[in-house]
Amino acid sequence: MYKIMVIDDDAEVIENITMILKGEDISVEARETTQGAVEELKAVKPDLLILDVMFPESPAGGFDLAREIRETKELKDLPIILLTAINQELPMDFSSKDIDDEWMPVQKLMEKPVHLAELREAVKELLKK
């Protein structure tokens, strides 16, 4: 069984992700803040992280956490899907072309509202790698 961690401040998003991955041989753990996330990720050792960008405590918390994960020896290879509504909130026009090892060190960027079937396929694809 695969383990996925979802970090998103929207409980409904967490619930929807958990629902669509049910029956896929995947267990989902979730948290609603980035604070203390690195230590929890090291303890849980998920196979994949689905991460929001904007959090009440930090508008760029997801970006910061992704960078911290890449600098953490035990987590540096953790696949990350960045799931965000940042383009709706701010006129920044982020896309997959912005993914890089330093600024946006993730495997995939998906915009909210995400098509749940596409998210499920992205999760399955990254878990196979």
N, C-alpha and C positions, 0 to 999 in steps of 0.2 A: 504494500500500500504506500502511495506517495503522500507526503505531507506538504501542504501549502500554507503559507502565512499570508493573510490579507491585512494590510495596515491602511485604514481609511476612516475618516471621522464621520462618515455617513453610515449609520447602522443599516439602512435599507440596501445600500450597495453591498455591504458585507452579507446580508441575508440573501440577496439575489445571487451573488457569486457562490455561496454555499449551496444554494438550491440547484444551480445548473451543474455543479460538479458532483452532486450526489449520484451514486451509482457508477462513478467512473474510477473506482478503486483509489479515491483521493480523500484524505481527511483534511479539513480546513480549520486552522486556528486563526483567531482574529484579535486585533487590538485597534483602538481608535485614536492613538497618539504615537508620535515618533519618539517621545521621551522614554528612555530606557530600552528602546527597541533593539539595539545592537546586542545587549546582554541577553535579552530574551531570544533573539535569533540564534545566538551561540548555544543556548540551552536547548531550544526546540530542534535545531538543525533541519529546517525545512528543505525540500527539494526545489522550491520555487517561491518567490515573493511577488505578490501583486500589491503595488504601492501607489497611493494617491500622491499628489504634489502639494496641494494647499491644505494646511491645517490651521486651526484657530491660533495655536501658539507660534506658528511660523508660516507665512505665505509660500515659502520655498522649502518647507520642511522635507518634502519627498526628495527633492534634488540633493539637499544636504545629506540626508540619510543614505541615499544611493552612493554618494561619494565616500561617506564614512565606511560603508560596507566594503567598498573596493579597497580601502586602506586597512581592513581588518583581516589578518591572516586566515582565520578560520572561516571567513565568509566571502573572500574575494572572488570566488567562482560561482557564487549563488546567482542563478538566473533571476532577472527582475523584469516584470512587466509594469511599466509606468502607465497607470490608468488615471486620466486627468480631464478636468473641465477647464483647465487654465486658459485655453483659447477662447472660451465663452466668457470668462471673467475678465481677462485682460487681452488687449489686442496685440498679442505677441507672435501668433502664427507658428507655434511649435509644430514640428512634424518629425517623421522618422529620419529625415536628413540631418537632424540635429543630434542624433545619437553619436556619442564619441566616448573614448575611454576616460577623458578628464571631466568634461562639462556635464554630460548626460550619460553616465556609464551603465546603461541598461540594454537588454536584448530587444525589447519591443516597447513602442509607445502606442497607446490606444486612447482615443478620445471618448469621454462621456458625453451623452449617453451611449454606452457601448452596446453593440448588438451581442446579446449573450451567447448566441451560437458561435460567433466569431471569437469571442473570448475563450470559450471552451476549446475551440480548435487551436488557438494560440497556446493555451496551457498544455494541451496534449502534445503539440509539436515540440515545445521546449522541454517537456519531461522526457521525451524520447531521446534527446541529445545527450 
